[in-house]
Amino acid sequence: ESEKPGQNIYTNKYALLFDRETPETGNRTIGIPRVLNMYENYPFWHALFTRCGIRVVLSDISTFVSYEKALNSVMSDNICFPAKLVHSHIQNLIHKKVERIFLPYVVYEHESDKKMNNSYNCPIVMSYPTALGLNIDELSEQHVEFMYPFVPYHDKVELKRRLYQLIAVDRVADAEAGRGRVTGPKITRSEI
């Protein structure tokens, strides 16, 4: 028999998740760190922001060097390794000169299987965006808006309402004030 190596399914998974066309146009940019629950939810956020005319910038793949450079902003040595990695991704996006960084606060994920008992996120995954916003000095030093809104994936009605607040309401208020937070066609609640 042939001893040809097996296929690396993670390469395929990462391509399916993260290899998305991102137009270079758009008046605004939003950075999304390649961490934690973004390994499941990035396609949703990329589609939403891109459709609203916001250019999405994804953080680079993790490296040991980037991890070590960001350790000075980690609040606790006993936090899990995936949470420690988040710091390097935030710093990577800051260095890419994004205007905003988006990492939502998600308590429950959407249920992908009705047999699941619950879809509750790990307490670190759910709350870490809040800790980051309070502990990475470079965010304020570089004037980067760090957005970590509560996102209720488990409740479609509330999810639509929150997305409408996050995107459309701010867009309308900004447009009325003469500043455009996002460009592109106006989106309605039903489109979200």
N, C-alpha and C positions, 0 to 999 in steps of 0.2 A: 504494500500500500504506500501511497504517497505520504510524505511527511511534511506536507505544506502547512504553514502556520494557519491558525484559525483567524477569523475576522475580529477586529477590535470593535466591538459594538459601541463602546463609549465614543469613539471617533464619529461614528454615525449619529449617535444621540446628540453630541455637541453640535454637529453640523445642522441637524434638524432644529435644535433650539436656537442657536446663535448666528448661523449664517443667513442673515436677512438683508435684503437690499435696503440701504439707507441713503436717501437722496442727500446730496451735499448742500441743498438749498434749504432755506428756512431762516427766518429772522432770529429764532431762538434755538438754544440747544438744551438738552437735558441729558445728564449722565446717568447711566444705570449700571450699578456694580454687578459684576458677574459672581454673585454669592448667594448663599442660603436658599431661600425659596424662589429666587430668580431662575434656578435650574429647572423650575416647572412653569413659572409664570411669565418669563421674558417674552415669549411670542405674543401674549395678550397685550402687555404694556408697549411693546414695540409697535404693534398694529395701531393701538389707540393714539399714541403720541404722533406717529408718522401721519396718520389720517388727519390729525389736527394741525399739520404743518410744522410740527416741532421736529428738529433734527435730533435723532437719538444717537448718543455716543456710548458705546459699551466699553467697560474697563477691559484691560488686557488680561490674558490668561495669567494665573498665579505663578510666581516664581519664588524660589527661596530668598533671592536677593531682595525682591520687593517686600516680602514678608518681614525680613530682618530690619529693613529701613523704617517700617511702620510700627515696630514694637514699642517705641517710646510713647505711643498714644493709647496702648492697651491698658485698661484700668485695673485688670487683675490677672495674675499669673494662672489662677485656677479656672479661668474661663476656657471653654472648649476651643480646639484648634480652628474649626470653621469660623467661629466668631472672631478669633484673632486675625484671620485672613481678611476679614472685611475691611480692616483699617488700611491695608495696603491698596485695596481696590478704591477706597474713597480718596486716598492720596493720589493714586493714578489718575482719577477723573479730575481732581483739582489741577494737576499738572497739565492735563489736556485742555484746560481753560474753559470748562463748561460753566454755564451760568447757574444751573441748578443740578442737584443730585437727588435722585428719587429712589427711596427704599421704603415701601409701605409697611405699616404696622398691621400685621395680619394674624388674627387670633385663630380663626378657622379657615381651612382651605376648602375649595369646592370638593364635594364628595364624588370621587371617580368610580366608586363601586358601592352599590346599595347594601352590600354585606358588611361594610365597615361599621364598627361601633361608634367611631367619631372621626373627625378630621381636624382635631385640635393640634395646633403647632406646638413645638417645643417652646417652653417659656423664653429661652434665649433667642430663638429665631423670631418669635413674635415681638419681643420688647427691645431687642438690641438696637433698632434704629433710634429709639429715644436716647439710649446711652451714648450712641455715636454723636448725635446732635449736640450733646452736652460736653463731650470730651475731646473732640478733634479741633484744636485751636486753629488749624489752617483754614477751616471752613469760614470763620469770621474774618481772619486775617486776609484772605483772598476774596472776600465778599461773594462767597458762593452760597446760594440759598439751598438749604438742606430740607427736602420735603419728605416727611414721613407720616402721611395721613393714615387714619384708620380705614382699612378696606375690608368690608364684610363679604367675602366670596360666598359664604354659606347662605346668604339671603339675597336673592336676585333683585328683589324690589329695592332693598336698602342699598345694594351695590350700584344700581342705576342712579339712585338719588345722590350717592356720594361721588360718583364719577361726574355727574352733572354739576355738582358743586365745585369739584376740583377743576374741571375744564371749562364748561360752558358759562357758568355764572361769573367766574373770574374773567373770562374772555369778554363777556358783555360789559361788565363793570369797567374793565380796562379800556375797552373800545370807547365807551361813553366818556371816559376821562382823557381820551386822546392818546393812550398808550396801548400798544398791541402785545399782549402776553403771548398769544399764539396767532399764527396766520393761517389762512386757508378758509375753506367754506365753513359757515356757521353750522354747528351741529346741534341737533335737537335731542331732547331727552329720549325719544323713541329710537333714534339712531344709535345712541350709546347703548 
